[in-house]
Amino acid sequence: MARGGKRTGGSVEPSQRQLRAGELIRHALVDILIREEFRDPDLQNVTVTIGEVRSSPDLRHAMIFCSPLGVTDKETIEKTATALNRAASFLRGRLGRQIDMKFTPQLHFIPDLSYDEASAMDAVFRRTEVARDLD
């Protein structure tokens, strides 16, 4: 069994410590993103949604799934994640002042396309031939 989580089907589940750290980072980043003004034109007047933060077992890296609020265009979502990666060192500095952890993790922003996938699945379930089979 792998240290830091249970092994199920080839994947390792995150430990309770990783989950707590991820939520701590998520809440702090939301506060920072609300308060800060960015010079980057791709981040100006954009409200960013952080869906999930996955922390590495050693808590030194955080993968942050993000997307602009209300935007479904894949290109715009990826553009926002790229802009946040450019601002990652600035955000990491602000995060270090706000959270109480031994190390401030390196931030890696990833476009969150799960909302689009959920909408696509919802549309499939609404189709008449699929709805007929579900009843």
N, CA, C and O atoms as CSV, one atom per row, in Angstrom:
chain,resi,resn,atom,element,x,y,z
A,1,MET,N,N,0.847,-1.188,0.000
A,1,MET,CA,C,0.000,0.000,0.000
A,1,MET,C,C,0.882,1.237,0.000
A,1,MET,O,O,1.900,1.289,0.691
A,2,ALA,N,N,0.491,2.213,-0.765
A,2,ALA,CA,C,1.255,3.453,-0.891
A,2,ALA,C,C,1.063,4.327,0.337
A,2,ALA,O,O,-0.007,4.348,0.945
A,3,ARG,N,N,2.095,5.031,0.681
A,3,ARG,CA,C,2.024,5.941,1.810
A,3,ARG,C,C,1.203,7.161,1.426
A,3,ARG,O,O,1.364,7.689,0.325
A,4,GLY,N,N,0.326,7.619,2.313
A,4,GLY,CA,C,-0.439,8.824,2.051
A,4,GLY,C,C,-1.805,8.572,1.427
A,4,GLY,O,O,-2.522,9.526,1.124
A,5,GLY,N,N,-2.178,7.327,1.230
A,5,GLY,CA,C,-3.500,7.067,0.686
A,5,GLY,C,C,-3.693,5.603,0.398
A,5,GLY,O,O,-2.739,4.826,0.386
A,6,LYS,N,N,-4.922,5.237,0.168
A,6,LYS,CA,C,-5.244,3.849,-0.135
A,6,LYS,C,C,-5.127,3.627,-1.635
A,6,LYS,O,O,-5.479,4.494,-2.435
A,7,ARG,N,N,-4.640,2.481,-1.994
A,7,ARG,CA,C,-4.500,2.148,-3.406
A,7,ARG,C,C,-5.759,1.403,-3.844
A,7,ARG,O,O,-6.081,0.332,-3.329
A,8,THR,N,N,-6.460,1.995,-4.805
A,8,THR,CA,C,-7.665,1.362,-5.335
A,8,THR,C,C,-7.611,1.432,-6.845
A,8,THR,O,O,-7.698,2.514,-7.427
A,9,GLY,N,N,-7.470,0.294,-7.473
A,9,GLY,CA,C,-7.510,0.244,-8.932
A,9,GLY,C,C,-6.417,1.037,-9.604
A,9,GLY,O,O,-6.644,1.593,-10.678
A,10,GLY,N,N,-5.233,1.112,-9.011
A,10,GLY,CA,C,-4.134,1.813,-9.645
A,10,GLY,C,C,-4.043,3.288,-9.316
A,10,GLY,O,O,-3.075,3.938,-9.711
A,11,SER,N,N,-5.006,3.835,-8.614
A,11,SER,CA,C,-4.937,5.252,-8.263
A,11,SER,C,C,-4.790,5.398,-6.756
A,11,SER,O,O,-5.246,4.544,-5.996
A,12,VAL,N,N,-4.168,6.458,-6.334
A,12,VAL,CA,C,-3.965,6.719,-4.917
A,12,VAL,C,C,-4.907,7.840,-4.511
A,12,VAL,O,O,-4.913,8.916,-5.108
A,13,GLU,N,N,-5.701,7.568,-3.489
A,13,GLU,CA,C,-6.620,8.584,-2.987
A,13,GLU,C,C,-5.835,9.605,-2.165
A,13,GLU,O,O,-4.866,9.246,-1.496
A,14,PRO,N,N,-6.243,10.864,-2.209
A,14,PRO,CA,C,-5.534,11.873,-1.414
A,14,PRO,C,C,-5.767,11.656,0.081
A,14,PRO,O,O,-6.836,11.207,0.497
A,15,SER,N,N,-4.768,11.976,0.867
A,15,SER,CA,C,-4.887,11.845,2.320
A,15,SER,C,C,-5.760,12.975,2.861
A,15,SER,O,O,-6.049,13.950,2.168
A,16,GLN,N,N,-6.168,12.817,4.105
A,16,GLN,CA,C,-6.974,13.848,4.755
A,16,GLN,C,C,-6.186,15.158,4.830
A,16,GLN,O,O,-6.758,16.241,4.709
A,17,ARG,N,N,-4.884,15.054,5.028
A,17,ARG,CA,C,-4.007,16.223,5.095
A,17,ARG,C,C,-3.990,16.962,3.757
A,17,ARG,O,O,-4.061,18.190,3.726
A,18,GLN,N,N,-3.897,16.220,2.656
A,18,GLN,CA,C,-3.912,16.835,1.324
A,18,GLN,C,C,-5.249,17.524,1.062
A,18,GLN,O,O,-5.283,18.625,0.512
A,19,LEU,N,N,-6.341,16.886,1.450
A,19,LEU,CA,C,-7.664,17.481,1.234
A,19,LEU,C,C,-7.831,18.773,2.040
A,19,LEU,O,O,-8.355,19.764,1.533
A,20,ARG,N,N,-7.385,18.753,3.291
A,20,ARG,CA,C,-7.470,19.957,4.132
A,20,ARG,C,C,-6.626,21.079,3.562
A,20,ARG,O,O,-7.068,22.227,3.506
A,21,ALA,N,N,-5.399,20.752,3.133
A,21,ALA,CA,C,-4.516,21.771,2.560
A,21,ALA,C,C,-5.116,22.337,1.275
A,21,ALA,O,O,-5.043,23.543,1.040
A,22,GLY,N,N,-5.700,21.489,0.453
A,22,GLY,CA,C,-6.325,21.941,-0.786
A,22,GLY,C,C,-7.463,22.918,-0.532
A,22,GLY,O,O,-7.586,23.930,-1.222
A,23,GLU,N,N,-8.289,22.615,0.453
A,23,GLU,CA,C,-9.396,23.521,0.784
A,23,GLU,C,C,-8.896,24.832,1.373
A,23,GLU,O,O,-9.446,25.894,1.083
A,24,LEU,N,N,-7.859,24.763,2.199
A,24,LEU,CA,C,-7.261,25.972,2.764
A,24,LEU,C,C,-6.726,26.868,1.651
A,24,LEU,O,O,-6.941,28.080,1.664
A,25,ILE,N,N,-6.035,26.271,0.699
A,25,ILE,CA,C,-5.479,27.016,-0.426
A,25,ILE,C,C,-6.594,27.591,-1.294
A,25,ILE,O,O,-6.513,28.737,-1.735
A,26,ARG,N,N,-7.634,26.796,-1.538
A,26,ARG,CA,C,-8.748,27.251,-2.378
A,26,ARG,C,C,-9.431,28.472,-1.772
A,26,ARG,O,O,-9.671,29.461,-2.464
A,27,HIS,N,N,-9.743,28.403,-0.485
A,27,HIS,CA,C,-10.412,29.536,0.168
A,27,HIS,C,C,-9.531,30.784,0.159
A,27,HIS,O,O,-10.019,31.885,-0.096
A,28,ALA,N,N,-8.250,30.622,0.433
A,28,ALA,CA,C,-7.345,31.771,0.446
A,28,ALA,C,C,-7.205,32.376,-0.944
A,28,ALA,O,O,-7.203,33.598,-1.090
A,29,LEU,N,N,-7.088,31.522,-1.980
A,29,LEU,CA,C,-6.955,32.040,-3.347
A,29,LEU,C,C,-8.213,32.782,-3.798
A,29,LEU,O,O,-8.121,33.793,-4.494
A,30,VAL,N,N,-9.368,32.292,-3.409
A,30,VAL,CA,C,-10.614,32.984,-3.764
A,30,VAL,C,C,-10.604,34.386,-3.164
A,30,VAL,O,O,-10.951,35.356,-3.838
A,31,ASP,N,N,-10.205,34.493,-1.894
A,31,ASP,CA,C,-10.119,35.818,-1.260
A,31,ASP,C,C,-9.128,36.721,-1.980
A,31,ASP,O,O,-9.404,37.900,-2.203
A,32,ILE,N,N,-7.977,36.171,-2.342
A,32,ILE,CA,C,-6.948,36.961,-3.025
A,32,ILE,C,C,-7.444,37.425,-4.391
A,32,ILE,O,O,-7.268,38.589,-4.753
A,33,LEU,N,N,-8.058,36.529,-5.146
A,33,LEU,CA,C,-8.534,36.874,-6.498
A,33,LEU,C,C,-9.646,37.915,-6.470
A,33,LEU,O,O,-9.780,38.711,-7.399
A,34,ILE,N,N,-10.434,37.908,-5.413
A,34,ILE,CA,C,-11.508,38.900,-5.294
A,34,ILE,C,C,-10.929,40.287,-5.019
A,34,ILE,O,O,-11.405,41.280,-5.569
A,35,ARG,N,N,-9.895,40.356,-4.163
A,35,ARG,CA,C,-9.358,41.639,-3.716
A,35,ARG,C,C,-8.328,42.264,-4.649
A,35,ARG,O,O,-8.227,43.489,-4.717
A,36,GLU,N,N,-7.575,41.460,-5.359
A,36,GLU,CA,C,-6.450,41.987,-6.137
A,36,GLU,C,C,-6.877,42.529,-7.496
A,36,GLU,O,O,-7.830,42.050,-8.110
A,37,GLU,N,N,-6.154,43.525,-7.936
A,37,GLU,CA,C,-6.309,44.081,-9.281
A,37,GLU,C,C,-5.098,43.607,-10.085
A,37,GLU,O,O,-3.961,43.734,-9.632
A,38,PHE,N,N,-5.338,43.074,-11.253
A,38,PHE,CA,C,-4.261,42.551,-12.080
A,38,PHE,C,C,-4.004,43.471,-13.261
A,38,PHE,O,O,-4.931,44.055,-13.823
A,39,ARG,N,N,-2.723,43.594,-13.634
A,39,ARG,CA,C,-2.353,44.392,-14.805
A,39,ARG,C,C,-2.526,43.609,-16.094
A,39,ARG,O,O,-2.664,44.191,-17.170
A,40,ASP,N,N,-2.518,42.297,-15.983
A,40,ASP,CA,C,-2.648,41.429,-17.153
A,40,ASP,C,C,-4.030,41.637,-17.785
A,40,ASP,O,O,-5.042,41.467,-17.105
A,41,PRO,N,N,-4.092,42.000,-19.070
A,41,PRO,CA,C,-5.398,42.244,-19.701
A,41,PRO,C,C,-6.289,41.008,-19.736
A,41,PRO,O,O,-7.513,41.130,-19.794
A,42,ASP,N,N,-5.689,39.819,-19.702
A,42,ASP,CA,C,-6.495,38.596,-19.696
A,42,ASP,C,C,-7.165,38.341,-18.350
A,42,ASP,O,O,-8.066,37.508,-18.258
A,43,LEU,N,N,-6.736,39.051,-17.304
A,43,LEU,CA,C,-7.312,38.870,-15.967
A,43,LEU,C,C,-8.112,40.075,-15.488
A,43,LEU,O,O,-8.765,40.006,-14.446
A,44,GLN,N,N,-8.073,41.166,-16.226
A,44,GLN,CA,C,-8.822,42.344,-15.819
A,44,GLN,C,C,-10.309,42.116,-16.059
A,44,GLN,O,O,-10.714,41.617,-17.109
A,45,ASN,N,N,-11.104,42.484,-15.079
A,45,ASN,CA,C,-12.568,42.371,-15.129
A,45,ASN,C,C,-13.032,40.935,-15.362
A,45,ASN,O,O,-14.070,40.713,-15.985
A,46,VAL,N,N,-12.278,39.969,-14.869
A,46,VAL,CA,C,-12.646,38.562,-14.986
A,46,VAL,C,C,-12.835,38.000,-13.579
A,46,VAL,O,O,-11.957,38.131,-12.726
A,47,THR,N,N,-13.980,37.377,-13.347
A,47,THR,CA,C,-14.219,36.694,-12.083
A,47,THR,C,C,-13.851,35.235,-12.284
A,47,THR,O,O,-14.424,34.552,-13.133
A,48,VAL,N,N,-12.896,34.765,-11.504
A,48,VAL,CA,C,-12.374,33.415,-11.670
A,48,VAL,C,C,-13.031,32.480,-10.665
A,48,VAL,O,O,-13.143,32.797,-9.481
A,49,THR,N,N,-13.460,31.329,-11.154
A,49,THR,CA,C,-14.011,30.282,-10.314
A,49,THR,C,C,-12.937,29.223,-10.099
A,49,THR,O,O,-12.341,28.731,-11.058
A,50,ILE,N,N,-12.694,28.878,-8.853
A,50,ILE,CA,C,-11.757,27.805,-8.542
A,50,ILE,C,C,-12.588,26.621,-8.087
A,50,ILE,O,O,-13.178,26.631,-7.006
A,51,GLY,N,N,-12.624,25.593,-8.938
A,51,GLY,CA,C,-13.447,24.431,-8.655
A,51,GLY,C,C,-12.816,23.462,-7.684
A,51,GLY,O,O,-13.503,22.898,-6.832
A,52,GLU,N,N,-11.517,23.262,-7.802
A,52,GLU,CA,C,-10.844,22.275,-6.957
A,52,GLU,C,C,-9.359,22.599,-6.879
A,52,GLU,O,O,-8.780,23.144,-7.819
A,53,VAL,N,N,-8.755,22.259,-5.757
A,53,VAL,CA,C,-7.309,22.353,-5.588
A,53,VAL,C,C,-6.822,20.979,-5.146
A,53,VAL,O,O,-7.260,20.451,-4.123
A,54,ARG,N,N,-5.913,20.408,-5.927
A,54,ARG,CA,C,-5.318,19.118,-5.578
A,54,ARG,C,C,-3.885,19.370,-5.143
A,54,ARG,O,O,-3.093,19.970,-5.870
A,55,SER,N,N,-3.573,18.909,-3.969
A,55,SER,CA,C,-2.255,19.117,-3.407
A,55,SER,C,C,-1.418,17.854,-3.544
A,55,SER,O,O,-1.939,16.744,-3.434
A,56,SER,N,N,-0.120,18.024,-3.786
A,56,SER,CA,C,0.782,16.872,-3.866
A,56,SER,C,C,0.953,16.277,-2.469
A,56,SER,O,O,0.677,16.955,-1.480
A,57,PRO,N,N,1.399,15.026,-2.368
A,57,PRO,CA,C,1.564,14.401,-1.046
A,57,PRO,C,C,2.496,15.175,-0.108
A,57,PRO,O,O,2.290,15.163,1.105
A,58,ASP,N,N,3.516,15.846,-0.652
A,58,ASP,CA,C,4.417,16.616,0.207
A,58,ASP,C,C,3.941,18.063,0.406
A,58,ASP,O,O,4.610,18.847,1.080
A,59,LEU,N,N,2.804,18.414,-0.170
A,59,LEU,CA,C,2.161,19.733,-0.049
A,59,LEU,C,C,2.982,20.868,-0.646
A,59,LEU,O,O,2.759,22.031,-0.308
A,60,ARG,N,N,3.921,20.557,-1.520
A,60,ARG,CA,C,4.753,21.600,-2.129
A,60,ARG,C,C,4.238,22.058,-3.490
A,60,ARG,O,O,4.726,23.051,-4.030
A,61,HIS,N,N,3.272,21.357,-4.045
A,61,HIS,CA,C,2.678,21.739,-5.328
A,61,HIS,C,C,1.162,21.666,-5.205
A,61,HIS,O,O,0.617,20.774,-4.555
A,62,ALA,N,N,0.501,22.611,-5.836
A,62,ALA,CA,C,-0.956,22.637,-5.843
A,62,ALA,C,C,-1.440,22.803,-7.283
A,62,ALA,O,O,-1.068,23.757,-7.967
A,63,MET,N,N,-2.263,21.873,-7.729
A,63,MET,CA,C,-2.895,21.977,-9.049
A,63,MET,C,C,-4.267,22.591,-8.839
A,63,MET,O,O,-5.106,22.033,-8.131
A,64,ILE,N,N,-4.487,23.729,-9.449
A,64,ILE,CA,C,-5.698,24.507,-9.232
A,64,ILE,C,C,-6.526,24.488,-10.504
A,64,ILE,O,O,-6.086,24.970,-11.547
A,65,PHE,N,N,-7.730,23.930,-10.415
A,65,PHE,CA,C,-8.635,23.874,-11.556
A,65,PHE,C,C,-9.476,25.141,-11.542
A,65,PHE,O,O,-10.223,25.385,-10.594
A,66,CYS,N,N,-9.356,25.950,-12.595
A,66,CYS,CA,C,-9.982,27.265,-12.618
A,66,CYS,C,C,-10.675,27.518,-13.954
A,66,CYS,O,O,-10.350,26.913,-14.975
A,67,SER,N,N,-11.632,28.426,-13.908
A,67,SER,CA,C,-12.300,28.880,-15.124
A,67,SER,C,C,-12.941,30.236,-14.837
A,67,SER,O,O,-13.287,30.531,-13.693
A,68,PRO,N,N,-13.099,31.057,-15.869
A,68,PRO,CA,C,-13.800,32.328,-15.669
A,68,PRO,C,C,-15.290,32.062,-15.462
A,68,PRO,O,O,-15.869,31.197,-16.118
A,69,LEU,N,N,-15.891,32.793,-14.567
A,69,LEU,CA,C,-17.293,32.593,-14.221
A,69,LEU,C,C,-18.202,32.873,-15.411
A,69,LEU,O,O,-18.121,33.935,-16.029
A,70,GLY,N,N,-19.056,31.924,-15.721
A,70,GLY,CA,C,-20.053,32.091,-16.763
A,70,GLY,C,C,-19.552,31.934,-18.181
A,70,GLY,O,O,-20.307,32.177,-19.123
A,71,VAL,N,N,-18.311,31.539,-18.365
A,71,VAL,CA,C,-17.740,31.394,-19.703
A,71,VAL,C,C,-17.686,29.913,-20.061
A,71,VAL,O,O,-17.228,29.093,-19.265
A,72,THR,N,N,-18.155,29.572,-21.260
A,72,THR,CA,C,-18.121,28.180,-21.694
A,72,THR,C,C,-17.178,27.959,-22.871
A,72,THR,O,O,-16.989,26.824,-23.311
A,73,ASP,N,N,-16.592,29.023,-23.377
A,73,ASP,CA,C,-15.674,28.924,-24.509
A,73,ASP,C,C,-14.344,28.335,-24.039
A,73,ASP,O,O,-13.678,28.903,-23.174
A,74,LYS,N,N,-13.964,27.199,-24.612
A,74,LYS,CA,C,-12.756,26.486,-24.204
A,74,LYS,C,C,-11.507,27.350,-24.350
A,74,LYS,O,O,-10.625,27.324,-23.492
A,75,GLU,N,N,-11.436,28.106,-25.427
A,75,GLU,CA,C,-10.270,28.960,-25.674
A,75,GLU,C,C,-10.117,30.025,-24.591
A,75,GLU,O,O,-9.002,30.299,-24.147
A,76,THR,N,N,-11.216,30.620,-24.167
A,76,THR,CA,C,-11.184,31.654,-23.128
A,76,THR,C,C,-10.793,31.056,-21.781
A,76,THR,O,O,-10.053,31.675,-21.017
A,77,ILE,N,N,-11.284,29.861,-21.491
A,77,ILE,CA,C,-10.944,29.191,-20.232
A,77,ILE,C,C,-9.447,28.896,-20.186
A,77,ILE,O,O,-8.800,29.106,-19.160
A,78,GLU,N,N,-8.900,28.408,-21.299
A,78,GLU,CA,C,-7.466,28.108,-21.356
A,78,GLU,C,C,-6.630,29.384,-21.290
A,78,GLU,O,O,-5.549,29.396,-20.702
A,79,LYS,N,N,-7.133,30.446,-21.892
A,79,LYS,CA,C,-6.440,31.745,-21.873
A,79,LYS,C,C,-6.361,32.287,-20.444
A,79,LYS,O,O,-5.342,32.847,-20.041
A,80,THR,N,N,-7.439,32.116,-19.688
A,80,THR,CA,C,-7.464,32.565,-18.293
A,80,THR,C,C,-6.491,31.756,-17.443
A,80,THR,O,O,-5.780,32.319,-16.611
A,81,ALA,N,N,-6.454,30.431,-17.646
A,81,ALA,CA,C,-5.522,29.581,-16.886
A,81,ALA,C,C,-4.071,29.953,-17.212
A,81,ALA,O,O,-3.222,29.977,-16.321
A,82,THR,N,N,-3.791,30.239,-18.470
A,82,THR,CA,C,-2.445,30.652,-18.868
A,82,THR,C,C,-2.068,31.974,-18.196
A,82,THR,O,O,-0.942,32.137,-17.726
A,83,ALA,N,N,-3.009,32.908,-18.152
A,83,ALA,CA,C,-2.757,34.204,-17.500
A,83,ALA,C,C,-2.519,34.020,-16.001
A,83,ALA,O,O,-1.658,34.686,-15.425
A,84,LEU,N,N,-3.268,33.128,-15.372
A,84,LEU,CA,C,-3.065,32.868,-13.949
A,84,LEU,C,C,-1.712,32.201,-13.699
A,84,LEU,O,O,-1.082,32.451,-12.672
A,85,ASN,N,N,-1.265,31.364,-14.617
A,85,ASN,CA,C,0.066,30.769,-14.484
A,85,ASN,C,C,1.156,31.833,-14.592
A,85,ASN,O,O,2.195,31.729,-13.941
A,86,ARG,N,N,0.916,32.857,-15.416
A,86,ARG,CA,C,1.876,33.961,-15.497
A,86,ARG,C,C,1.925,34.743,-14.178
A,86,ARG,O,O,2.972,35.270,-13.800
A,87,ALA,N,N,0.794,34.810,-13.488
A,87,ALA,CA,C,0.703,35.546,-12.224
A,87,ALA,C,C,0.926,34.639,-11.010
A,87,ALA,O,O,0.721,35.071,-9.876
A,88,ALA,N,N,1.338,33.400,-11.230
A,88,ALA,CA,C,1.449,32.418,-10.145
A,88,ALA,C,C,2.425,32.845,-9.053
A,88,ALA,O,O,2.148,32.635,-7.872
A,89,SER,N,N,3.562,33.440,-9.420
A,89,SER,CA,C,4.528,33.837,-8.390
A,89,SER,C,C,3.968,34.974,-7.523
A,89,SER,O,O,4.179,34.990,-6.310
A,90,PHE,N,N,3.264,35.908,-8.136
A,90,PHE,CA,C,2.607,36.983,-7.390
A,90,PHE,C,C,1.561,36.401,-6.435
A,90,PHE,O,O,1.506,36.763,-5.260
A,91,LEU,N,N,0.729,35.488,-6.966
A,91,LEU,CA,C,-0.316,34.880,-6.147
A,91,LEU,C,C,0.277,34.025,-5.025
A,91,LEU,O,O,-0.268,33.973,-3.923
A,92,ARG,N,N,1.389,33.360,-5.312
A,92,ARG,CA,C,2.052,32.544,-4.293
A,92,ARG,C,C,2.555,33.429,-3.147
A,92,ARG,O,O,2.462,33.046,-1.981
A,93,GLY,N,N,3.083,34.603,-3.474
A,93,GLY,CA,C,3.522,35.529,-2.440
A,93,GLY,C,C,2.384,35.982,-1.555
A,93,GLY,O,O,2.519,36.024,-0.333
A,94,ARG,N,N,1.262,36.320,-2.166
A,94,ARG,CA,C,0.073,36.720,-1.389
A,94,ARG,C,C,-0.451,35.550,-0.560
A,94,ARG,O,O,-0.871,35.725,0.583
A,95,LEU,N,N,-0.420,34.361,-1.150
A,95,LEU,CA,C,-0.915,33.166,-0.468
A,95,LEU,C,C,-0.064,32.848,0.759
A,95,LEU,O,O,-0.590,32.445,1.796
A,96,GLY,N,N,1.249,33.028,0.640
A,96,GLY,CA,C,2.149,32.758,1.757
A,96,GLY,C,C,1.864,33.612,2.970
A,96,GLY,O,O,2.085,33.180,4.101
A,97,ARG,N,N,1.375,34.822,2.749
A,97,ARG,CA,C,1.035,35.716,3.863
A,97,ARG,C,C,-0.304,35.363,4.492
A,97,ARG,O,O,-0.583,35.736,5.632
A,98,GLN,N,N,-1.132,34.639,3.741
A,98,GLN,CA,C,-2.492,34.399,4.201
A,98,GLN,C,C,-2.693,33.027,4.837
A,98,GLN,O,O,-3.562,32.878,5.696
A,99,ILE,N,N,-1.920,32.028,4.443
A,99,ILE,CA,C,-2.123,30.687,4.989
A,99,ILE,C,C,-1.003,30.345,5.963
A,99,ILE,O,O,0.097,30.892,5.884
A,100,ASP,N,N,-1.300,29.438,6.876
A,100,ASP,CA,C,-0.321,29.015,7.870
A,100,ASP,C,C,0.090,27.583,7.551
A,100,ASP,O,O,-0.450,26.624,8.102
A,101,MET,N,N,1.058,27.464,6.647
A,101,MET,CA,C,1.595,26.160,6.272
A,101,MET,C,C,3.119,26.255,6.332
A,101,MET,O,O,3.687,27.342,6.223
A,102,LYS,N,N,3.767,25.116,6.504
A,102,LYS,CA,C,5.227,25.096,6.572
A,102,LYS,C,C,5.845,25.606,5.275
A,102,LYS,O,O,6.815,26.364,5.300
A,103,PHE,N,N,5.281,25.189,4.143
A,103,PHE,CA,C,5.737,25.614,2.824
A,103,PHE,C,C,4.574,26.227,2.073
A,103,PHE,O,O,3.442,25.757,2.178
A,104,THR,N,N,4.849,27.270,1.318
A,104,THR,CA,C,3.841,27.798,0.407
A,104,THR,C,C,4.009,27.032,-0.907
A,104,THR,O,O,5.083,27.060,-1.509
A,105,PRO,N,N,2.957,26.352,-1.349
A,105,PRO,CA,C,3.109,25.489,-2.527
A,105,PRO,C,C,3.304,26.271,-3.830
A,105,PRO,O,O,2.874,27.417,-3.960
A,106,GLN,N,N,3.959,25.619,-4.781
A,106,GLN,CA,C,4.033,26.132,-6.141
A,106,GLN,C,C,2.624,25.993,-6.732
A,106,GLN,O,O,1.978,24.962,-6.546
A,107,LEU,N,N,2.153,27.002,-7.427
A,107,LEU,CA,C,0.793,27.003,-7.966
A,107,LEU,C,C,0.819,26.674,-9.458
A,107,LEU,O,O,1.561,27.281,-10.231
A,108,HIS,N,N,-0.005,25.704,-9.843
A,108,HIS,CA,C,-0.132,25.297,-11.239
A,108,HIS,C,C,-1.616,25.382,-11.598
A,108,HIS,O,O,-2.421,24.585,-11.115
A,109,PHE,N,N,-1.975,26.342,-12.442
A,109,PHE,CA,C,-3.375,26.542,-12.815
A,109,PHE,C,C,-3.704,25.708,-14.047
A,109,PHE,O,O,-2.978,25.727,-15.040
A,110,ILE,N,N,-4.808,24.980,-13.962
A,110,ILE,CA,C,-5.250,24.081,-15.024
A,110,ILE,C,C,-6.660,24.495,-15.430
A,110,ILE,O,O,-7.502,24.721,-14.561
A,111,PRO,N,N,-6.940,24.600,-16.740
A,111,PRO,CA,C,-8.297,24.961,-17.171
A,111,PRO,C,C,-9.307,23.914,-16.709
A,111,PRO,O,O,-9.107,22.719,-16.929
A,112,ASP,N,N,-10.372,24.348,-16.080
A,112,ASP,CA,C,-11.409,23.444,-15.580
A,112,ASP,C,C,-12.500,23.329,-16.632
A,112,ASP,O,O,-13.335,24.223,-16.777
A,113,LEU,N,N,-12.486,22.235,-17.354
A,113,LEU,CA,C,-13.473,22.002,-18.410
A,113,LEU,C,C,-14.590,21.075,-17.945
A,113,LEU,O,O,-15.403,20.637,-18.759
A,114,SER,N,N,-14.641,20.774,-16.662
A,114,SER,CA,C,-15.644,19.835,-16.152
A,114,SER,C,C,-17.067,20.386,-16.290
A,114,SER,O,O,-18.015,19.618,-16.446
A,115,TYR,N,N,-17.219,21.714,-16.233
A,115,TYR,CA,C,-18.552,22.296,-16.375
A,115,TYR,C,C,-19.088,22.064,-17.790
A,115,TYR,O,O,-20.274,21.787,-17.972
A,116,ASP,N,N,-18.216,22.176,-18.784
A,116,ASP,CA,C,-18.617,21.913,-20.168
A,116,ASP,C,C,-18.974,20.449,-20.362
A,116,ASP,O,O,-19.945,20.124,-21.045
A,117,GLU,N,N,-18.185,19.566,-19.758
A,117,GLU,CA,C,-18.460,18.136,-19.871
A,117,GLU,C,C,-19.786,17.785,-19.211
A,117,GLU,O,O,-20.541,16.967,-19.736
A,118,ALA,N,N,-20.076,18.394,-18.064
A,118,ALA,CA,C,-21.346,18.154,-17.382
A,118,ALA,C,C,-22.514,18.657,-18.220
A,118,ALA,O,O,-23.556,18.004,-18.284
A,119,SER,N,N,-22.353,19.806,-18.861
A,119,SER,CA,C,-23.417,20.338,-19.728
A,119,SER,C,C,-23.648,19.421,-20.924
A,119,SER,O,O,-24.789,19.197,-21.328
A,120,ALA,N,N,-22.575,18.896,-21.485
A,120,ALA,CA,C,-22.702,17.988,-22.631
A,120,ALA,C,C,-23.415,16.704,-22.220
A,120,ALA,O,O,-24.260,16.203,-22.962
A,121,MET,N,N,-23.086,16.166,-21.050
A,121,MET,CA,C,-23.755,14.950,-20.580
A,121,MET,C,C,-25.219,15.226,-20.286
A,121,MET,O,O,-26.077,14.387,-20.562
A,122,ASP,N,N,-25.513,16.393,-19.728
A,122,ASP,CA,C,-26.894,16.765,-19.439
A,122,ASP,C,C,-27.703,16.841,-20.736
A,122,ASP,O,O,-28.859,16.419,-20.774
A,123,ALA,N,N,-27.096,17.378,-21.795
A,123,ALA,CA,C,-27.773,17.459,-23.090
A,123,ALA,C,C,-28.037,16.067,-23.648
A,123,ALA,O,O,-29.080,15.833,-24.258
A,124,VAL,N,N,-27.111,15.150,-23.448
A,124,VAL,CA,C,-27.315,13.771,-23.908
A,124,VAL,C,C,-28.473,13.134,-23.158
A,124,VAL,O,O,-29.303,12.456,-23.764
A,125,PHE,N,N,-28.540,13.341,-21.850
A,125,PHE,CA,C,-29.619,12.753,-21.054
A,125,PHE,C,C,-30.985,13.319,-21.416
A,125,PHE,O,O,-31.997,12.647,-21.217
A,126,ARG,N,N,-31.039,14.541,-21.944
A,126,ARG,CA,C,-32.306,15.160,-22.325
A,126,ARG,C,C,-32.815,14.704,-23.689
A,126,ARG,O,O,-33.981,14.922,-24.018
A,127,ARG,N,N,-31.947,14.069,-24.489
A,127,ARG,CA,C,-32.387,13.586,-25.804
A,127,ARG,C,C,-33.493,12.552,-25.622
A,127,ARG,O,O,-33.471,11.763,-24.678
A,128,THR,N,N,-34.450,12.567,-26.527
A,128,THR,CA,C,-35.640,11.708,-26.370
A,128,THR,C,C,-35.306,10.222,-26.355
A,128,THR,O,O,-35.881,9.476,-25.563
A,129,GLU,N,N,-34.391,9.775,-27.211
A,129,GLU,CA,C,-34.083,8.345,-27.245
A,129,GLU,C,C,-33.368,7.881,-25.967
A,129,GLU,O,O,-33.526,6.732,-25.555
A,130,VAL,N,N,-32.591,8.763,-25.345
A,130,VAL,CA,C,-31.909,8.411,-24.108
A,130,VAL,C,C,-32.888,8.506,-22.937
A,130,VAL,O,O,-32.892,7.638,-22.064
A,131,ALA,N,N,-33.709,9.544,-22.913
A,131,ALA,CA,C,-34.700,9.719,-21.851
A,131,ALA,C,C,-35.672,8.547,-21.817
A,131,ALA,O,O,-36.099,8.119,-20.744
A,132,ARG,N,N,-36.017,8.035,-22.977
A,132,ARG,CA,C,-36.928,6.890,-23.061
A,132,ARG,C,C,-36.289,5.672,-22.368
A,132,ARG,O,O,-36.978,4.936,-21.660
A,133,ASP,N,N,-34.994,5.458,-22.565
A,133,ASP,CA,C,-34.309,4.321,-21.951
A,133,ASP,C,C,-34.119,4.502,-20.453
A,133,ASP,O,O,-34.024,3.516,-19.722
A,134,LEU,N,N,-34.062,5.737,-19.986
A,134,LEU,CA,C,-33.849,5.988,-18.559
A,134,LEU,C,C,-35.135,5.789,-17.759
A,134,LEU,O,O,-35.072,5.512,-16.562
A,135,ASP,N,N,-36.278,5.923,-18.384
A,135,ASP,CA,C,-37.553,5.778,-17.670
A,135,ASP,C,C,-37.902,4.367,-17.370
A,135,ASP,O,O,-38.946,4.102,-16.774
